[in-house]
Amino acid sequence: MSVAYAIVKGKCPRCGQGTIFQRFFVMHPQCPVCGLKFQREPGYFLGAMYISYFLSLVCLLAFFLPLHHFVHQPLSTVLGVSVLLYLPLAPFVFRYSRIVWIYIDRSIDP
């Protein structure tokens, strides 16, 4: 299984079979298959906030730039519409920022 596919599916970085999340917002404390501990220490997901910031910025720019180019409205209006379009994606950004952080951390310090 490729790494990109495993990230999209939310699979464990060690075994590739167990899932990281039980439900959409609730993580397993460890992999149900291989036992890998997902949260290594308190404050572990602080690094995921940087990934979340980056993913949010990419999403907002993906909405803002075409709207700004094609819709001739004030900048504040275009920005407000971009934020409203982004809001439904915020839970996915939360989820995938944590998954990507686990994969990055495991590749640096297995």
Contact map, one row per residue, 1 for C-alpha under 8 A:
11101100000000010000000000000000000000000000000000000000000000000000000000000000000000000000000000000000000000
11111100000000000000000000000000000000000000000000000000000000000000000000000000000000000000000000000000000000
11111110000000000000000000000000000000000000000000000000000000000000000000000000000000000000000000000000000000
01111111000000000000000000000000000000000000000000000000000000000000000000000000000000000000000000000000000000
11111111100000000000000000000000000000000000000000000000000000000000000000000000000000000000000000000000000000
11111111111110010000000000000000000000000000000000000000000000000000000000000000000000000000000000000000000000
00111111111000000000000000000000000000000000000000000000000000000000000000000000000000000000000100110010000000
00011111111000000000000000000000000000000000000000000000000000000000000000000000000000000000000100000000000000
00001111111000000010000000000000000000000000000000000000000000000000000000000000000000000000000000000000000000
00000111111100000011100000000000000000000000000000000000000000000000000000000000000000000000000100100000000000
00000111111110011111000000000000000000000000000000000000000000000000000000000000000000000000000000000000000000
00000100011111111111000000000010000100000000000000000000000000000000000000000000000000000000000000000000000000
00000100001111110000000000000000000000000000000000000000000000000000000000000000000000000000000000000110010000
00000000000111110000000000000000010100000000000000000000000000000000000000000000000000000000000000000000000000
00000000000111111100000000000000110000000000000000000000000000000000000000000000000000000000000000000000000000
10000100001111111100000000000000000000000000000000000000000000000000000000000000000000000000000000000000000000
00000000001100111110000000000000100000000000000000000000000000000000000000000000000000000000000000000000000000
00000000001100111111000000000011110000000000000000000000000000000000000000000000000000000000000000000000000000
00000000111100001111110000010011000000000000000000000000000000000000000000000000000000000000000000000000000000
00000000011100000111110000110110000001000000000000000000000000000000000000000000000000000000000000100000000000
00000000010000000011111111110000000000000000000000000000000000000000000000000000000000000000000000000000000000
00000000000000000011111111110000000000000000000000000000000000000000000000000000000000000000000000000000000000
00000000000000000000111111100000000000000000000000000000000000000000000000000000000000000000000000000000000000
00000000000000000000111111000000000000000000000000000000000000000000000000000000000000000000001000000000000000
00000000000000000000111111100000000000000000000000000000000000000000000000000000000000000000001000000000000000
00000000000000000000111111110000000000000000000000000000000000000000000000000000000000000000000000000000000000
00000000000000000001111011111000000000000000000000000000000000000000000000000000000000000000000000000000000000
00000000000000000011110001111111000001000000000000000000000000000000000000000000000000000000000000000000000000
00000000000000000000000000111110000011100000000000000000000000000000000000000000000000000000000000000000000000
00000000000000000001000000011111001111100000000000000000000000000000000000000000000000000000000000000000000000
00000000000100000111000000011111111111000000000000000000000000000000000000000000000000000000000000000000000000
00000000000000000110000000010111111000000000000000000000000000000000000000000000000000000000000000000000000000
00000000000000101100000000000011111000000000000000000000000000000000000000000000000000000000000000000000000000
00000000000001100100000000000011111100000000000000000000000000000000000000000000000000000000000000000000000000
00000000000000000000000000000111111110000000000000000000000000000000000000000000000000000000000000000000000000
00000000000101000000000000000110011111000000000000000000000000000000000000000000000000000000000000000000000000
00000000000000000000000000001110001111110000000000000000000000000000000000000000000000000000000000000000000000
00000000000000000001000000011110000111110000000000000000000000000000000000000000000000000000000000000100000000
00000000000000000000000000001100000011111101100000000000000000000000000000000000000000000000000000000000000000
00000000000000000000000000000000000011111101000000000000000000000000000000000000000000000000000000000000000000
00000000000000000000000000000000000000111111000000000000000000000000000000000000000000000000000000000000000000
00000000000000000000000000000000000000111111000000000000000000000000000000000000000000000000000000000000000000
00000000000000000000000000000000000000001111110000000000000000000000000000000000000000000000000000000000000000
00000000000000000000000000000000000000111111111000000000000000000000000000000000000000000000000000000000000000
00000000000000000000000000000000000000100011111110000000000000000000000000000000000000000000000001001000000000
00000000000000000000000000000000000000000011111111000000000000000000000000000000000000000000000000000000000000
00000000000000000000000000000000000000000001111111100000000000000000000000000000000000000000000000001000000000
00000000000000000000000000000000000000000000111111110000000000000000000000000000000000000000000011011000000000
00000000000000000000000000000000000000000000111111111000000000000000000000000000000000000000000010000000000000
00000000000000000000000000000000000000000000011111111100000000000000000000000000000000000000000000000000000000
00000000000000000000000000000000000000000000001111111110000000000000000000000000000000000000000010011000000000
00000000000000000000000000000000000000000000000111111111000000000000000000000000000000000000110010000000000000
00000000000000000000000000000000000000000000000011111111100000000000000000000000000000000000000000000000000000
00000000000000000000000000000000000000000000000001111111110000000000000000000000000000000000000000000000000000
00000000000000000000000000000000000000000000000000111111111000000000000000000000000000000000100010000000000000
00000000000000000000000000000000000000000000000000011111111100000000000000000000000001000100100000000000000000
00000000000000000000000000000000000000000000000000001111111110000000000000000000000000000000000000000000000000
00000000000000000000000000000000000000000000000000000111111111000000000000000000000000000000000000000000000000
00000000000000000000000000000000000000000000000000000011111111100000000000000000000001000000000000000000000000
00000000000000000000000000000000000000000000000000000001111111110000000000000000011001000000000000000000000000
00000000000000000000000000000000000000000000000000000000111111111000000000000000000000000000000000000000000000
00000000000000000000000000000000000000000000000000000000011111111100000000000000000000000000000000000000000000
00000000000000000000000000000000000000000000000000000000001111111110000000000000010011000000000000000000000000
00000000000000000000000000000000000000000000000000000000000111111111000000000110010000000000000000000000000000
00000000000000000000000000000000000000000000000000000000000011111111100000000000000000000000000000000000000000
00000000000000000000000000000000000000000000000000000000000001111111111000000000000000000000000000000000000000
00000000000000000000000000000000000000000000000000000000000000111111111000000100010000000000000000000000000000
00000000000000000000000000000000000000000000000000000000000000011111111110100100000000000000000000000000000000
00000000000000000000000000000000000000000000000000000000000000001111111100000000000000000000000000000000000000
00000000000000000000000000000000000000000000000000000000000000000111111100000000000000000000000000000000000000
00000000000000000000000000000000000000000000000000000000000000000111111110000100000000000000000000000000000000
00000000000000000000000000000000000000000000000000000000000000000001111111000000000000000000000000000000000000
00000000000000000000000000000000000000000000000000000000000000000001001111101100000000000000000000000000000000
00000000000000000000000000000000000000000000000000000000000000000000000111111100000000000000000000000000000000
00000000000000000000000000000000000000000000000000000000000000000001000011111110000000000000000000000000000000
00000000000000000000000000000000000000000000000000000000000000000000000001111111000000000000000000000000000000
00000000000000000000000000000000000000000000000000000000000000000000000011111111100000000000000000000000000000
00000000000000000000000000000000000000000000000000000000000000010011001011111111110000000000000000000000000000
00000000000000000000000000000000000000000000000000000000000000010000000000111111111000000000000000000000000000
00000000000000000000000000000000000000000000000000000000000000000000000000011111111100000000000000000000000000
00000000000000000000000000000000000000000000000000000000000000000000000000001111111110000000000000000000000000
00000000000000000000000000000000000000000000000000000000000100110010000000000111111111000000000000000000000000
00000000000000000000000000000000000000000000000000000000000100000000000000000011111111100000000000000000000000
00000000000000000000000000000000000000000000000000000000000000000000000000000001111111110000000000000000000000
00000000000000000000000000000000000000000000000000000000000000100000000000000000111111111000000000000000000000
00000000000000000000000000000000000000000000000000000001001100100000000000000000011111111100000000000000000000
00000000000000000000000000000000000000000000000000000000000000000000000000000000001111111100000000000000000000
00000000000000000000000000000000000000000000000000000000000000000000000000000000000111111110000000000000000000
00000000000000000000000000000000000000000000000000000000000000000000000000000000000011111111100000000000000000
00000000000000000000000000000000000000000000000000000001000000000000000000000000000001111111110000000000000000
00000000000000000000000000000000000000000000000000000000000000000000000000000000000000011111111000000000000000
00000000000000000000000000000000000000000000000000000000000000000000000000000000000000001111111100000000000000
00000000000000000000000000000000000000000000000000010011000000000000000000000000000000001111111110000000000000
00000000000000000000000000000000000000000000000000010000000000000000000000000000000000000111111111000000000000
00000000000000000000000110000000000000000000000000000000000000000000000000000000000000000011111111100000000000
00000011010000000000000000000000000000000000000000000000000000000000000000000000000000000001111111110000000000
00000000000000000000000000000000000000000000000110110010000000000000000000000000000000000000111111111000000000
00000000000000000000000000000000000000000000100100000000000000000000000000000000000000000000011111111100000000
00000010010000000001000000000000000000000000000000000000000000000000000000000000000000000000001111111110000000
00000010000000000000000000000000000000000000000100100000000000000000000000000000000000000000000111111111000000
00000000000000000000000000000000000000000000101100100000000000000000000000000000000000000000000011111111100000
00000000000010000000000000000000000001000000000000000000000000000000000000000000000000000000000001111111110000
00000010000010000000000000000000000000000000000000000000000000000000000000000000000000000000000000111111111000
00000000000000000000000000000000000000000000000000000000000000000000000000000000000000000000000000011111111100
00000000000000000000000000000000000000000000000000000000000000000000000000000000000000000000000000001111111111
00000000000010000000000000000000000000000000000000000000000000000000000000000000000000000000000000000111111111
00000000000000000000000000000000000000000000000000000000000000000000000000000000000000000000000000000011111111
00000000000000000000000000000000000000000000000000000000000000000000000000000000000000000000000000000001111111
00000000000000000000000000000000000000000000000000000000000000000000000000000000000000000000000000000000111111
00000000000000000000000000000000000000000000000000000000000000000000000000000000000000000000000000000000111111
